């Protein structure tokens, strides 16, 4: 059984890897990579150094994955209320937004099965990050929001994929008006996987991760890869790819039995 204790509000320095900054703790077990946002005084806003530290870990997993699960959680009362917006000229703005989109792309496309443990409010980037994980688990007391339009900014980074999770009639009003919505509403339209009481959130995440770790590692990676690939293709193309995927998967299964 995989177990990670319930979150406290005080950091545990001994658990952080060298890649951590004081605002994000990065912890590894042999099979689970955990990012813990630790910027509660600023709503767990993700800063440039936090992005860099987490990106470095995800990129290190790309050529030869070591971990099997990515767990994203946060200290304090909120999960994440946005990201730092420090850039003031065209080049630095482009670099800043490219970094945040690269991060979300890597979370989504990584071979690691990702779990977001959303214990509190998730706004803007924070909500967008939860959506791109494979299993967003959200406390029923959290408030969710995509508020960029209330600040005069069309949230293109979220709209790039929002329609893949929720039907347009549900998704468009969320970004157009930027009004808060409940975890239950998010569940009903397909943006998150589960809603649960805050005291049970860590236990639910632990059990889910334990289930993932019981799966064959190679098969789990191939399953996620094909699932994502199939969403971008036609039915006919997916049928062609399925022949290759099933052939490779069957040969791998046969090899394990020898």
C-alpha positions as CSV (number, residue, x, y, z in Angstrom):
1,X,0.0,0.0,0.0
2,X,1.3,3.5,-1.0
3,X,0.9,6.0,1.8
4,X,1.8,9.6,2.1
5,X,0.7,11.3,5.4
6,X,-1.9,14.1,5.5
7,X,-0.5,17.5,4.8
8,X,0.6,19.7,7.7
9,X,1.2,23.4,7.4
10,X,4.8,23.2,8.3
11,X,7.5,22.1,5.8
12,X,9.4,18.9,6.4
13,X,12.9,19.8,5.0
14,X,14.2,16.3,5.2
15,X,11.8,15.1,2.5
16,X,12.8,17.7,-0.1
17,X,15.2,16.8,-2.9
18,X,18.0,19.1,-4.1
19,X,15.8,20.3,-6.9
20,X,13.4,22.0,-4.5
21,X,13.3,25.7,-3.9
22,X,11.9,27.0,-0.6
23,X,8.6,27.5,-2.4
24,X,8.2,24.1,-3.9
25,X,9.2,20.8,-2.2
26,X,10.2,18.0,-4.6
27,X,10.2,14.5,-3.1
28,X,11.0,11.2,-4.7
29,X,10.3,7.7,-3.7
30,X,11.4,5.0,-6.2
31,X,8.0,5.2,-8.0
32,X,6.3,8.5,-7.0
33,X,7.5,12.0,-7.8
34,X,5.7,14.6,-5.6
35,X,5.5,18.3,-6.1
36,X,4.3,20.2,-3.0
37,X,3.5,23.9,-3.6
38,X,4.8,25.8,-0.5
39,X,4.0,29.5,-1.1
40,X,0.9,29.8,1.1
41,X,1.5,33.4,2.0
42,X,0.9,34.3,-1.6
43,X,-1.9,31.8,-2.4
44,X,0.6,29.2,-3.6
45,X,1.1,31.3,-6.6
46,X,3.7,29.5,-8.8
47,X,6.9,31.6,-9.4
48,X,9.5,31.4,-12.0
49,X,12.0,29.4,-9.9
50,X,9.2,27.0,-8.9
51,X,8.4,26.4,-12.6
52,X,12.1,25.8,-13.3
53,X,12.5,23.3,-10.5
54,X,9.5,21.3,-11.5
55,X,10.3,21.5,-15.2
56,X,13.7,20.1,-14.6
57,X,12.3,17.1,-12.8
58,X,9.8,16.4,-15.5
59,X,12.3,16.8,-18.3
60,X,14.6,14.4,-16.5
61,X,11.9,11.8,-16.7
62,X,11.4,12.1,-20.5
63,X,14.3,10.0,-21.9
64,X,14.1,7.2,-19.3
65,X,11.3,7.4,-16.8
66,X,12.1,6.4,-13.2
67,X,8.9,7.3,-11.4
68,X,5.5,6.0,-12.4
69,X,3.2,8.6,-10.7
70,X,3.4,12.3,-10.4
71,X,1.6,13.7,-7.3
72,X,0.9,17.5,-7.1
73,X,-0.3,18.9,-3.8
74,X,0.0,22.1,-1.7
75,X,0.5,23.4,1.8
76,X,-1.8,25.8,3.5
77,X,-5.5,26.5,2.9
78,X,-5.5,26.9,-0.8
79,X,-4.2,24.7,-3.6
80,X,-3.0,27.4,-6.1
81,X,-4.5,30.8,-7.0
82,X,-2.4,31.5,-10.1
83,X,1.1,32.2,-11.3
84,X,3.6,35.0,-11.0
85,X,3.4,37.6,-13.8
86,X,6.7,39.4,-13.5
87,X,7.4,40.1,-17.2
88,X,7.0,43.6,-18.5
89,X,8.2,43.5,-22.1
90,X,7.3,41.4,-25.2
91,X,10.3,39.0,-25.0
92,X,10.0,38.3,-21.3
93,X,6.2,37.9,-21.5
94,X,6.7,35.4,-24.3
95,X,9.3,33.5,-22.3
96,X,7.1,33.5,-19.2
97,X,4.0,32.1,-20.9
98,X,6.1,29.6,-22.9
99,X,7.4,28.2,-19.7
100,X,4.0,27.8,-18.1
101,X,2.6,26.1,-21.2
102,X,5.6,23.8,-21.4
103,X,5.0,22.8,-17.8
104,X,1.3,22.0,-18.4
105,X,2.2,20.2,-21.7
106,X,4.8,18.0,-19.8
107,X,2.3,17.2,-17.0
108,X,-0.2,16.1,-19.5
109,X,2.0,14.2,-21.9
110,X,4.5,12.7,-19.4
111,X,4.4,8.9,-19.1
112,X,3.8,9.4,-15.4
113,X,0.2,9.0,-14.3
114,X,-0.6,12.4,-12.6
115,X,-2.7,13.0,-9.5
116,X,-3.7,16.4,-8.3
117,X,-4.6,16.7,-4.6
118,X,-6.6,19.9,-4.5
119,X,-7.3,20.6,-0.9
120,X,-8.4,24.2,-1.3
121,X,-9.2,26.9,-3.7
122,X,-7.9,26.6,-7.3
123,X,-8.0,29.7,-9.5
124,X,-6.6,30.5,-12.9
125,X,-3.4,28.6,-13.5
126,X,-4.1,26.5,-10.4
127,X,-7.4,25.2,-11.8
128,X,-5.9,24.8,-15.3
129,X,-3.1,22.7,-13.8
130,X,-5.5,20.4,-12.0
131,X,-7.5,19.9,-15.2
132,X,-4.5,18.6,-17.2
133,X,-3.6,16.0,-14.6
134,X,-5.0,12.5,-15.1
135,X,-6.8,12.4,-11.8
136,X,-7.8,15.8,-10.3
137,X,-9.2,15.0,-6.8
138,X,-10.8,18.0,-5.2
139,X,-12.0,18.8,-1.6
140,X,-15.7,19.6,-1.5
141,X,-15.0,22.9,0.3
142,X,-12.8,24.3,-2.4
143,X,-13.8,27.2,-4.7
144,X,-12.8,26.9,-8.3
145,X,-12.5,29.7,-10.9
146,X,-11.0,30.7,-14.2
147,X,-11.0,34.5,-13.6
148,X,-8.7,35.9,-16.2
149,X,-11.5,37.6,-18.2
150,X,-12.4,39.6,-15.1
151,X,-8.9,41.1,-15.5
152,X,-9.2,41.7,-19.3
153,X,-7.2,38.7,-20.4
154,X,-8.5,35.9,-22.6
155,X,-7.2,32.7,-20.9
156,X,-5.7,31.1,-24.0
157,X,-3.4,28.7,-22.1
158,X,-6.5,27.1,-20.6
159,X,-8.7,27.3,-23.6
160,X,-6.1,25.4,-25.6
161,X,-7.4,22.2,-23.9
162,X,-10.5,23.0,-21.9
163,X,-12.8,21.8,-24.7
164,X,-11.2,18.3,-24.6
165,X,-12.5,17.9,-21.0
166,X,-15.9,19.7,-21.0
167,X,-18.5,20.3,-23.7
168,X,-18.3,23.8,-25.3
169,X,-21.7,24.9,-23.9
170,X,-20.3,24.2,-20.4
171,X,-16.7,25.3,-20.9
172,X,-17.1,28.6,-22.7
173,X,-19.2,30.4,-20.0
174,X,-16.6,29.4,-17.4
175,X,-13.8,31.3,-19.2
176,X,-16.0,34.1,-20.6
177,X,-17.5,35.3,-17.3
178,X,-14.8,34.1,-14.9
179,X,-17.3,33.3,-12.1
180,X,-16.5,30.8,-9.3
181,X,-18.0,27.3,-9.6
182,X,-18.2,24.4,-7.2
183,X,-16.2,21.1,-7.3
184,X,-19.6,19.3,-7.8
185,X,-20.2,21.4,-10.9
186,X,-16.7,20.7,-12.2
187,X,-17.3,17.0,-11.6
188,X,-20.6,17.0,-13.5
189,X,-19.1,18.6,-16.6
190,X,-16.0,16.4,-16.7
191,X,-13.3,18.8,-15.4
192,X,-12.3,16.8,-12.4
193,X,-12.3,13.1,-11.3
194,X,-13.6,13.1,-7.8
195,X,-15.0,15.3,-5.0
196,X,-14.4,14.3,-1.3
197,X,-14.4,15.8,2.2
198,X,-11.1,17.4,3.0
199,X,-10.1,14.9,5.8
200,X,-10.4,12.1,3.4
201,X,-8.5,13.6,0.5
202,X,-5.0,12.3,1.3
203,X,-6.4,8.8,2.0
204,X,-8.3,8.8,-1.3
205,X,-5.1,9.9,-3.2
206,X,-3.0,7.2,-1.4
207,X,-5.5,4.5,-2.4
208,X,-5.6,5.7,-6.0
209,X,-1.8,5.8,-6.3
210,X,-1.6,2.3,-4.8
211,X,-4.0,1.1,-7.5
212,X,-1.8,2.7,-10.2
213,X,1.3,1.1,-8.8
214,X,-0.3,-2.3,-9.0
215,X,-0.5,-2.0,-12.8
216,X,2.3,-3.3,-15.1
217,X,4.6,-0.2,-15.5
218,X,5.1,-0.6,-19.3
219,X,1.4,-1.3,-20.0
220,X,0.4,1.8,-17.9
221,X,2.7,4.0,-19.9
222,X,1.5,2.6,-23.2
223,X,-2.1,3.0,-22.1
224,X,-1.7,6.7,-21.3
225,X,0.3,7.4,-24.5
226,X,-2.3,5.7,-26.8
227,X,-5.2,7.4,-24.9
228,X,-3.7,10.9,-25.5
229,X,-2.7,10.1,-29.1
230,X,-6.1,8.8,-30.0
231,X,-7.8,12.1,-29.0
232,X,-5.9,13.9,-31.7
233,X,-6.7,11.5,-34.6
234,X,-9.5,10.3,-36.7
235,X,-11.2,6.9,-36.0
236,X,-9.5,5.4,-39.1
237,X,-6.1,6.6,-38.0
238,X,-6.7,5.3,-34.5
239,X,-7.6,1.8,-35.9
240,X,-4.2,1.8,-37.8
241,X,-2.3,2.8,-34.6
242,X,-4.2,0.2,-32.6
243,X,-2.8,-2.6,-34.7
244,X,0.7,-1.5,-33.9
245,X,0.0,-0.7,-30.2
246,X,-1.7,-4.1,-29.6
247,X,1.1,-5.9,-31.4
248,X,3.7,-4.2,-29.2
249,X,1.7,-4.7,-26.0
250,X,1.0,-8.4,-26.7
251,X,4.7,-9.1,-27.4
252,X,5.6,-7.3,-24.1
253,X,3.1,-9.4,-22.2
254,X,4.4,-12.6,-23.7
255,X,7.9,-11.7,-22.9
256,X,6.9,-11.2,-19.2
257,X,5.6,-14.7,-19.1
258,X,8.9,-16.3,-20.2
